[in-house]
Amino acid sequence: MNLQRLRGLIRKEFIQILRDPSAIAIAFFMPVFLLFLFGYGVSLDAKHVPVAVVVDQPTAETSAFVGGLQQSRYFEPQIYTSMHSARQALMARKADGILWLRSDFSRRILRGNTASIGVLINGVDANNARILEGYMQGVWQNWLQQRAFNAGAPLIIPVNGEDRIWFNPALRSRDYLVPGLIAVIMTLIGALLTALVVAREWERGTMEALMATPVTMSEILLGKLIPYFIMGMGGMLLSVALAVWLFTVPLVGSFWVLLACSALFLLTALGMGLLISSVARNQFVAGQIAIIVTFLPAFILSGFIFDIQSMPAAIRIITHIVAARYFVSILQTIFLAGDVWPIILWNSLALLLMAAFFLGVTLRRSHKRLD
């Protein structure tokens, strides 16, 4: 290993990066774009849900109940005169649910009897339906409590549940999505960018020029690895800064632990990118392989959006070979729960083994010849 030659290769790589706007865009502008897209545009929360409200006999009791629905930020109630018109609105997707207060609702309430309300929910989107059902129950519970308070009587319920939500008390999906998105961003920077850039050198013939020099294959790989590692860590720091200060995602754990784990994952992603570029020396082919092998698994099978425990057993087994799975677990733990060492250490060990595997295979496959 000649440090002077290595320094020259690193300098050459940085000059090439500065002359290549696409590399800078992938490393710095794409993280900002994705964070804004997922931070503001994508939400797993149900808000302003259109609900059809049918009141057979309007009274003060029904008005108070519908008023509680109107004051909720989760619903946009729309009054309908009959169940027939409300069902038509549900079929036409103008409403996601129907709230039906029957004609005997107020009479049964005032007599102290059990009064029921009818709730019909569109179950096409199962997740949204479950959220909507829970919100409806919450409005009903709040109305009962307010009614008992105004009457100066205790609310008699057989079971009184006290909910305590750990790690994400506000139940903001943004706090869950943004940390996981950092893993997807670093996958793009590490694997896709590296695979494309090295494949581009093969296409342009600059790799053949490097082969004709006295540099060794280890120096060439390190010359590629170090600049893109620095770029990747820069993109990670930018993403963390936006997550904490712009999207107000809490960083409960240690920043230095996050930095060390990010470096491990980035080495894994860079190893995958270099391995892809050693197999495919065409930019189009390298890009397709990188998207299929790295980006899509990081997006779908890492737990970033979809819960791994809810997947079929065969798919859960496949997720163990997805590096982003381990990093998403680390990110969500450090951001929301803190330094939970059993989770951090086991997942970091998996990333360390994967980084050693990909970098080792890349070094073994790379030879200083053109075939």
C-alpha positions as CSV (number, residue, x, y, z in Angstrom):
1,M,0.0,0.0,0.0
2,N,1.5,3.3,-1.2
3,L,0.0,6.2,0.7
4,Q,1.2,8.7,-1.9
5,R,-0.6,6.8,-4.7
6,L,-3.7,6.4,-2.5
7,R,-3.7,10.1,-1.8
8,G,-3.6,10.8,-5.5
9,L,-6.4,8.4,-6.2
10,I,-8.6,10.0,-3.5
11,R,-7.8,13.5,-4.8
12,K,-8.7,12.4,-8.4
13,E,-12.0,10.9,-7.1
14,F,-13.0,14.2,-5.3
15,I,-12.2,16.2,-8.5
16,Q,-14.3,13.8,-10.5
17,I,-17.2,14.1,-7.9
18,L,-17.0,17.9,-8.1
19,R,-17.2,17.8,-11.9
20,D,-20.2,15.4,-11.8
21,P,-23.4,17.1,-10.7
22,S,-25.4,13.9,-10.6
23,A,-23.2,12.5,-7.8
24,I,-23.6,15.6,-5.7
25,A,-27.4,15.6,-6.4
26,I,-27.7,12.0,-5.2
27,A,-25.6,12.6,-2.1
28,F,-27.1,15.9,-0.9
29,F,-30.2,17.0,-2.9
30,M,-32.0,13.7,-3.0
31,P,-31.9,13.3,0.9
32,V,-33.5,16.7,1.2
33,F,-36.1,15.9,-1.4
34,L,-37.0,12.5,0.2
35,L,-37.1,14.0,3.7
36,F,-39.5,16.7,2.6
37,L,-41.6,14.2,0.6
38,F,-42.0,11.7,3.5
39,G,-41.9,14.3,6.3
40,Y,-44.7,16.5,4.9
41,G,-46.3,14.5,2.1
42,V,-46.5,10.9,3.5
43,S,-48.4,10.3,6.7
44,L,-49.8,7.1,8.3
45,D,-52.1,9.2,10.5
46,A,-55.8,9.6,9.6
47,K,-56.8,13.2,9.7
48,H,-59.8,15.1,8.3
49,V,-61.6,11.9,7.4
50,P,-64.9,12.5,5.7
51,V,-67.7,10.9,7.7
52,A,-71.4,10.8,6.8
53,V,-73.6,11.6,9.8
54,V,-77.3,10.5,9.8
55,V,-79.5,11.7,12.7
56,D,-83.0,10.3,12.5
57,Q,-84.4,12.7,15.2
58,P,-82.3,15.8,16.0
59,T,-82.3,16.7,19.7
60,A,-79.9,18.4,22.1
61,E,-78.2,15.1,22.9
62,T,-77.6,14.3,19.2
63,S,-76.4,17.9,18.6
64,A,-73.9,17.6,21.4
65,F,-72.6,14.3,20.1
66,V,-72.2,15.6,16.5
67,G,-70.6,18.8,17.9
68,G,-67.9,16.6,19.5
69,L,-67.3,15.0,16.1
70,Q,-67.1,18.4,14.4
71,Q,-64.5,19.7,16.9
72,S,-62.2,16.7,16.3
73,R,-59.3,17.3,14.0
74,Y,-59.7,13.7,12.8
75,F,-63.1,14.0,11.1
76,E,-64.9,16.1,8.6
77,P,-68.6,15.3,9.3
78,Q,-71.1,15.6,6.5
79,I,-74.8,15.6,7.4
80,Y,-77.1,13.4,5.4
81,T,-80.9,13.1,5.8
82,S,-81.2,9.3,5.3
83,M,-79.2,6.2,5.5
84,H,-79.8,5.6,1.8
85,S,-78.0,8.8,0.8
86,A,-75.2,8.1,3.3
87,R,-74.6,4.6,1.9
88,Q,-74.5,6.1,-1.6
89,A,-71.8,8.5,-0.4
90,L,-69.9,5.6,1.1
91,M,-70.1,3.7,-2.2
92,A,-68.9,6.7,-4.1
93,R,-65.9,7.2,-1.7
94,K,-67.3,10.6,-0.7
95,A,-67.2,9.3,2.9
96,D,-65.0,6.8,4.6
97,G,-67.6,6.0,7.3
98,I,-71.2,6.5,8.4
99,L,-72.3,7.5,11.9
100,W,-76.0,6.7,12.5
101,L,-77.9,8.1,15.5
102,R,-81.3,6.3,15.5
103,S,-84.6,7.9,16.5
104,D,-84.6,6.4,20.0
105,F,-81.1,7.6,20.8
106,S,-82.0,10.6,23.0
107,R,-85.0,8.9,24.6
108,R,-82.9,5.9,25.8
109,I,-80.1,8.1,27.0
110,L,-82.5,10.3,29.1
111,R,-84.2,7.2,30.6
112,G,-80.8,5.8,31.6
113,N,-81.0,2.9,29.3
114,T,-78.3,1.6,27.0
115,A,-78.3,3.6,23.7
116,S,-76.4,2.3,20.7
117,I,-75.0,4.2,17.7
118,G,-74.5,2.7,14.3
119,V,-71.0,2.9,12.7
120,L,-70.3,1.7,9.2
121,I,-66.7,1.9,8.0
122,N,-65.3,1.4,4.5
123,G,-62.8,-1.5,5.0
124,V,-61.1,-1.4,1.6
125,D,-58.1,0.2,3.4
126,A,-57.9,-2.0,6.4
127,N,-55.3,0.2,8.3
128,N,-57.4,3.3,7.8
129,A,-60.5,1.4,8.9
130,R,-58.9,0.3,12.1
131,I,-57.7,3.9,12.9
132,L,-61.2,5.3,12.0
133,E,-62.9,2.8,14.3
134,G,-60.6,3.7,17.2
135,Y,-61.2,7.4,16.6
136,M,-64.9,6.9,16.7
137,Q,-64.7,5.1,20.0
138,G,-62.6,8.0,21.3
139,V,-65.2,10.5,20.3
140,W,-67.9,8.4,22.0
141,Q,-65.9,8.1,25.2
142,N,-65.1,11.9,25.3
143,W,-68.8,12.7,24.9
144,L,-69.8,10.4,27.7
145,Q,-67.2,12.0,30.0
146,Q,-68.3,15.5,29.1
147,R,-72.0,14.6,29.6
148,A,-71.3,13.1,33.0
149,F,-69.2,16.2,34.0
150,N,-72.0,18.6,33.0
151,A,-74.5,16.6,35.0
152,G,-72.3,16.5,38.0
153,A,-72.4,12.7,38.1
154,P,-69.7,10.2,37.9
155,L,-69.2,8.3,34.7
156,I,-69.9,4.6,35.5
157,I,-67.9,2.3,33.3
158,P,-67.1,-1.3,34.3
159,V,-63.5,-1.1,33.1
160,N,-61.5,2.1,33.1
161,G,-58.4,1.8,30.9
162,E,-55.4,4.1,31.4
163,D,-53.3,4.3,28.2
164,R,-49.6,5.2,28.4
165,I,-47.7,5.4,25.1
166,W,-44.0,5.0,25.3
167,F,-41.3,6.4,22.9
168,N,-43.8,8.3,20.7
169,P,-46.4,9.8,23.0
170,A,-47.8,12.2,20.3
171,L,-48.4,9.2,18.0
172,R,-46.9,11.1,15.0
173,S,-46.1,8.9,12.1
174,R,-43.4,11.4,11.1
175,D,-41.4,10.4,14.1
176,Y,-41.5,6.8,13.0
177,L,-40.9,7.4,9.2
178,V,-38.1,10.0,9.2
179,P,-35.5,7.9,11.1
180,G,-36.2,4.9,8.9
181,L,-35.9,7.1,5.8
182,I,-32.3,7.8,6.7
183,A,-31.5,4.1,6.0
184,V,-33.1,4.4,2.6
185,I,-31.2,7.6,1.8
186,M,-27.8,6.0,2.9
187,T,-28.6,2.9,0.8
188,L,-29.1,5.2,-2.3
189,I,-25.8,7.1,-1.6
190,G,-23.8,4.1,-0.7
191,A,-24.9,1.4,-3.1
192,L,-26.6,3.1,-6.1
193,L,-24.2,6.0,-6.4
194,T,-21.1,3.8,-6.0
195,A,-22.3,1.2,-8.5
196,L,-23.2,3.9,-11.1
197,V,-20.0,5.9,-10.8
198,V,-17.6,2.9,-11.0
199,A,-19.7,1.5,-14.0
200,R,-19.4,4.9,-15.7
201,E,-15.6,4.7,-15.4
202,W,-15.6,1.3,-17.1
203,E,-17.8,2.8,-19.9
204,R,-15.6,5.8,-20.4
205,G,-12.3,3.9,-20.3
206,T,-10.8,5.6,-17.3
207,M,-10.7,2.4,-15.4
208,E,-8.5,0.9,-18.1
209,A,-6.2,3.9,-17.7
210,L,-5.9,3.2,-14.0
211,M,-5.1,-0.4,-14.7
212,A,-2.1,0.7,-16.7
213,T,-0.6,2.5,-13.7
214,P,1.4,1.0,-10.9
215,V,-1.5,1.3,-8.4
216,T,-2.8,-1.9,-6.9
217,M,-6.4,-3.1,-6.8
218,S,-6.6,-2.5,-3.1
219,E,-5.5,1.1,-3.6
220,I,-8.1,1.5,-6.4
221,L,-10.9,0.2,-4.2
222,L,-9.8,2.3,-1.2
223,G,-9.6,5.3,-3.5
224,K,-13.3,4.7,-4.4
225,L,-14.4,3.8,-0.9
226,I,-13.0,6.8,1.1
227,P,-14.5,9.7,-0.9
228,Y,-17.9,8.2,-1.1
229,F,-17.8,7.2,2.6
230,I,-17.2,10.9,3.4
231,M,-20.0,11.9,1.0
232,G,-22.3,9.4,2.6
233,M,-21.6,10.5,6.1
234,G,-22.1,14.1,5.0
235,G,-25.6,13.1,3.6
236,M,-26.3,11.3,6.9
237,L,-25.4,14.3,9.0
238,L,-27.6,16.5,6.7
239,S,-30.5,14.1,7.1
240,V,-30.2,13.9,10.9
241,A,-30.0,17.7,11.1
242,L,-33.2,18.1,9.1
243,A,-34.9,15.4,11.1
244,V,-34.1,17.0,14.5
245,W,-34.4,20.7,13.7
246,L,-36.9,20.8,10.8
247,F,-39.2,17.9,11.5
248,T,-38.6,18.0,15.3
249,V,-38.0,14.3,15.6
250,P,-36.6,13.6,19.1
251,L,-33.1,12.2,19.2
252,V,-33.2,10.5,22.6
253,G,-30.0,8.4,22.3
254,S,-26.4,9.3,21.8
255,F,-25.4,11.1,18.6
256,W,-22.0,9.3,18.7
257,V,-23.6,5.9,18.8
258,L,-25.7,6.9,15.9
259,L,-22.6,8.1,14.0
260,A,-20.7,4.8,14.6
261,C,-23.7,2.7,13.5
262,S,-24.2,4.8,10.4
263,A,-20.6,4.3,9.5
264,L,-21.0,0.5,9.8
265,F,-24.1,0.6,7.6
266,L,-22.5,2.9,5.0
267,L,-19.5,0.5,4.7
268,T,-22.0,-2.3,4.1
269,A,-23.8,-0.2,1.4
270,L,-20.5,0.8,-0.2
271,G,-19.5,-2.8,-0.3
272,M,-22.7,-3.8,-2.1
273,G,-22.2,-1.0,-4.6
274,L,-18.6,-1.9,-5.3
275,L,-19.6,-5.6,-5.7
276,I,-22.4,-4.7,-8.1
277,S,-20.0,-2.5,-10.2
278,S,-17.5,-5.4,-10.4
279,V,-20.2,-7.6,-11.9
280,A,-22.0,-5.1,-14.1
281,R,-19.7,-2.7,-16.0
282,N,-22.6,-0.9,-17.7
283,Q,-24.4,2.0,-16.0
284,F,-27.9,0.9,-16.9
285,V,-27.4,-2.7,-15.8
286,A,-25.6,-1.5,-12.6
287,G,-28.4,0.9,-11.8
288,Q,-31.1,-1.8,-12.3
289,I,-29.3,-4.3,-10.1
290,A,-28.7,-1.7,-7.4
291,I,-32.4,-0.7,-7.3
292,I,-33.6,-4.3,-7.2
293,V,-31.0,-5.7,-4.8
294,T,-30.6,-2.7,-2.4
295,F,-33.1,0.1,-2.7
296,L,-36.4,-1.9,-3.0
297,P,-35.5,-4.3,-0.2
298,A,-34.5,-1.3,2.0
299,F,-37.9,0.3,1.2
300,I,-40.2,-2.7,1.5
301,L,-38.4,-5.4,3.7
302,S,-36.6,-3.3,6.3
303,G,-39.5,-2.4,8.6
304,F,-39.2,1.2,7.4
305,I,-43.0,1.3,6.6
306,F,-44.3,-2.2,6.8
307,D,-44.1,-4.2,10.0
308,I,-41.8,-7.2,9.6
309,Q,-43.7,-9.2,12.2
310,S,-46.9,-8.9,10.1
311,M,-45.2,-10.5,7.1
312,P,-45.4,-14.2,6.1
313,A,-42.8,-16.4,7.7
314,A,-40.9,-17.0,4.4
315,I,-40.6,-13.2,3.8
316,R,-39.5,-12.7,7.4
317,I,-36.6,-15.1,6.8
318,I,-35.6,-13.2,3.7
319,T,-35.5,-9.9,5.6
320,H,-32.5,-11.2,7.6
321,I,-30.3,-10.7,4.5
322,V,-31.4,-7.1,4.0
323,A,-28.8,-4.9,5.7
324,A,-31.3,-2.0,6.0
325,R,-33.4,-4.1,8.3
326,Y,-30.7,-3.9,11.0
327,F,-30.0,-0.2,10.5
328,V,-33.7,0.8,10.6
329,S,-34.0,-1.0,13.9
330,I,-31.0,0.9,15.2
331,L,-32.3,4.2,14.0
332,Q,-35.8,3.9,15.4
333,T,-34.3,2.8,18.7
334,I,-31.7,5.6,19.0
335,F,-34.1,8.3,17.9
336,L,-37.2,7.3,19.9
337,A,-36.2,5.0,22.7
338,G,-32.5,5.8,23.4
339,D,-29.4,3.7,23.7
340,V,-31.0,0.3,24.2
341,W,-27.8,-1.7,24.0
342,P,-29.2,-5.2,23.3
343,I,-30.8,-3.9,20.1
344,I,-27.9,-1.7,19.1
345,L,-25.2,-4.3,19.7
346,W,-26.9,-7.2,18.0
347,N,-27.9,-5.2,14.9
348,S,-24.4,-3.6,14.8
349,L,-22.8,-7.0,14.8
350,A,-25.0,-8.1,11.9
351,L,-23.9,-4.9,10.0
352,L,-20.3,-5.5,10.8
353,L,-20.4,-9.1,9.4
354,M,-22.3,-8.0,6.3
355,A,-19.8,-5.2,5.7
356,A,-16.8,-7.6,6.1
357,F,-18.6,-10.1,3.7
358,F,-19.3,-7.6,0.9
359,L,-16.0,-5.8,1.1
360,G,-14.1,-9.1,1.3
361,V,-16.0,-10.6,-1.7
362,T,-15.4,-7.4,-3.7
363,L,-11.6,-7.5,-3.0
364,R,-11.5,-11.1,-3.9
365,R,-13.4,-10.6,-7.2
366,S,-11.4,-7.5,-8.3
367,H,-8.4,-8.2,-10.3
368,K,-6.1,-5.9,-12.2
369,R,-7.1,-7.1,-15.6
370,L,-9.7,-6.1,-18.3
371,D,-11.5,-9.4,-18.7
